[in-house]
């Protein structure tokens, strides 16, 4: 496969995954803002931090408000991390490989963009923010379902799944980092705000019922971190994402430098213990993980894509 073609498949999946994850960030903020009185700024600030574009937003709009953050993160075509921009970029990458992907996959991606580009502020308010977020998630699920159900298990499929796993790991780590300060292995006290926040995070990644199955009882920062970091059976956990990245790169080219980096990152979680990983705190772990994941993604780019 040409590196340029691989690049299109890789970024197609990353942008679709990113659009979905931005909706998950927005839903966390929305849940917390409703419980805190609707327009409070604090729950919306992390959307800018974890979805990207915080400096540009502050330069353009000043102090974050719920309405301004939603417009910027959802609709703004000038924000490269907005849902609008991600769906547009996914469609552009799909168009570049239109001749080699199943027709129904192209129709799904193209149809998603055609509908998304017609949504403006009044239509979003009419449809409702949560309903829109659910629609984006459904379209992302449709993309993955069609690609899994129709594509050959070849290099194109590998780069789609690789891009999804790397993007998902990045976003799960960013969610963990929103309220990571002070979370230590020996921390036992949990206040009501902690429970509310971590329950919202679990629901945002469709993991609340999984938490009840695995841990039961009350939601605590450490138990939520255990599920989202260590639980390999949870599709959005860091462990599950690294399992997939490591497996894909080992099968594709075990001698590549990115395969070595993936193996090292995977081993740290696969053979590690949560108390060891969080010895310096969850916030430090998240920073280190994001740096490692970024370095790994860059190495994938250098080894296989347009580097």
N, C-alpha and C positions, 0 to 999 in steps of 0.2 A: 504494500500500500504506500502511495506517495505520502510524504510527511504533511503536505498541505491538506490532503484529504483527511488524514488522521486528525489534524488540528481542527477541522470543521466538526467532525463527530464528537471530539472531546469537548469543544466549547458549546456545541449544541446542548449536550447533556448538562454541562455546568450551569448554563444560563437557565434552563428549565428548572433545575434543582434550586438555583438561587431565587428565582421568582417565587417558588413554593415556600422557601424558607423565610423570605421577607414577610409573606402573609403570616407565618407562624410568629415572627417577632411582633408584628402588629397586633395579633390576637393576645399575646401576653400583655402588651401595654394596654390594650383595650379592657381586658379583664381587671387589671390592677387599677386602672383609672376609674372604672365603674364602681369598684369597691371603695375607692378613695374620694369619690365625688366628681367624676367626669372630666373636668378640665384641668386637674392638677398636672403640672408640668413634669414632675419627677418620673412617672412611668413612661413618658414618651421620649425622654432624652436618650435612653439606651437604644432605641430603634435607630437613631442616627449613628451611634457609636458602633453597633454591631453590623448594621447593614451598609455602612459607608456613607461618605459625603458630609460628615459633621462640619468640617471647616467651611465647605462651600455653603452649607445651609446657614451657618451663623453669619457669614459674610453677606448673604442675600436677604435673610429674614430676621436676623437677630435672635432674641430669646425664643426657644421652641414653644410652640403651643400645639394642642392636639390637631387642630385643623391644618396648620401649616406643615406639620410633620407628615400627616397623612397625604396631603397633596404632593409633597416632595418625594415621599417613599413609594407612592403608588402611581401617580399620574405624570410626573415631571419628565418630559422627554430629554431635558438637558442634564438630568441626573443619571449617570451611567449605571447606577445601582438600583434605580427604580424598577418596579414591576413592569411598567410600560417599556422601559429600555431593555430589560432582560428578555421579554417576550419578542421584542423586535429583533434583538441580536440572535436569539434562538432561531427565528424564522429565516434570517439572513444566512446563517450557517447551514440550515436544512436546505435552503434553496441552492446553495453551492454544491450539495451532494444529492440533489433531487433525482438525478438519473440512476443512482445506485441504492436508493432506499425504497422500501415498499410504498406503493401509491397511497395506501391508507394512512401511513405514518406522515407523509408529506401533507395530506389533506387535513389531518388532525392539527399539525403544527401551524399550517397556513390559516386554517379556520380559527384557531385560537388567537392569532395575531389580528386577523381581520375584525374579530369581535372586540378585542382589547383596545385597538386603536380608536374605536368609536366611543369609548367611555371617557367622559369628561366629569368635571365636578358635579354638575346637576344630575347626570345619570348615575354617578356613584352614590349620591345622597338618596336618589330615588330607589336604587337597587338595595342599598344598605351596605355598609362596610363589611360586616361579617359575611353576608351572602356573597359579596364579591370575592372575599378571601377563600370561601369554600369553593367557588367556581374555579379560581386559579388552581387550587389544590386538586380538584377533580381533573382538570386538564393536564396537570403534571402527572397524575396517576395514569391517565389515559395514554400519555406519551410513553411512559415506562411499560405499560401493559401491551401496547401495540408493538413496541420495539422488541420486547421479550417474546411475544407470541408470533412474530412474523419474520424476524431477521435471522440470517445464518449465524451460527456461533463462530464467527470469524474475527478478523482484526477490527472491523468496524464495530461489531458488538462489544469487543473488549474495550475500545476507547470510549464508547458510550458509558459502559459500567464503571470504568476507571474515573472518568470525569464526575459522574454522579457520586461515587464514594469519597473522592477528595473534597468536593464541594460540601457534601453532607457532614464530613468530619469537621471541616472548618466552621460550619454554622452551629453544630452542636457544641463545639468548644466555646464559641462566642456567647451562646445562650448560658452556658455554665459560668462564664466570666462576669455576667451582669451583676451578680450579688455574691461573688466569690470571696471577697475580703473577709477575713476572720474565720473562715471555715477551716478548721484544723481537725486532725484525727482524734484529738482528746477533748474536743468541744462537745458538751452534752446539753447545755441550755439552749432552748429553742423558743423564740417568742412568736406571737401570733402573726406578725408581719413576715417572718421567715417562712412559716407554714403556708401563708397565703401566696407568697412569691413562688416558692418551689412547687406548690401544687399547680400554679398557673403554667410554669415551665413544663412540667410533666404533661399537662393537658395539651400544650402547644405542639408537642412532638408525639401526640397520640400514645402516651406512655403511662397515663394515670392508672388504667386498669392493669397494665403490666406491673406497675409498682405494687398494687394491692395483691397481685398473684405472687410476686417474688418476696415482698417484705411484709405486707399487711400493716395494720396499725397506722399511726400518724406519720405524716410526711415530715422528714427532717432533712437538713442540708446534706448530711453525710450519706443518708440512705438514698437520697435522690442522686447524689454524685456517684454512688456505687452503681446504681442502675445505668446511668448515662455514660459512665466511663468503662466499667468492668463487664457488664452483662452482654456477653457475645450473642445471646439469643435475641436481643433487642435490635432491630434493624438500624436504628439511628444512634446507637451507642458508638463511642470512639473505638471500642474493641471490635465491633462488627464491621465498621468501616475499614479499619486497618487489616482485618482478616481478608476482606475482599481485595484491597489494594495489593497486599502482599501476594495473595494467590494469583492475581492477574499478571503481575509483573514477573513472578517466578515462572509462570507458564509461557509468557511471551519471550522474555530474554533474561534468564537468571544471572547473566554476566554483566548486565547493565548497571551503572552506578545507581540509578534510581531504585533498582531492585534491592541493592545492598542497603540503601537508606530506609526503604520500606521494611525490610527485614529487621533492622535495628529498632525502628519505631514500634513495630508490631511486637517484638520480643519484650520491650519494656512494659507493655500493658499485659500481654498474654501470660508472661511468667512473673509479673509483679503482683504486689499486694497494695490495696488502696491506702493503707496507713503509710507505706513507704512512698508511694507516689505523691501523697499529700503532706509529706513531712515538713515541707516549707510553706504549706498552705495551698488551698485550691487555686487562689489567684495566681501564684507563682507557677503552679502546674499548667494552668490554662495558657499563660504567656509562653511557656516553654513549648507546649504542644503546638500552639499556633505558629511559632517560629519554625519548628520541625516540619509541620505540614506545608508551610509556604516553601521551605527549602526543597522538600520532596516534589512539590508541584513544579517548581522551577527546573528541577533535574529531569523530570518527565518531559518537560518542554525541550530541554537541551538534548536529551537522548533520542526523542522520537518525533518531535513536532517540527517547529520552524526554527529551532535554535541553530 
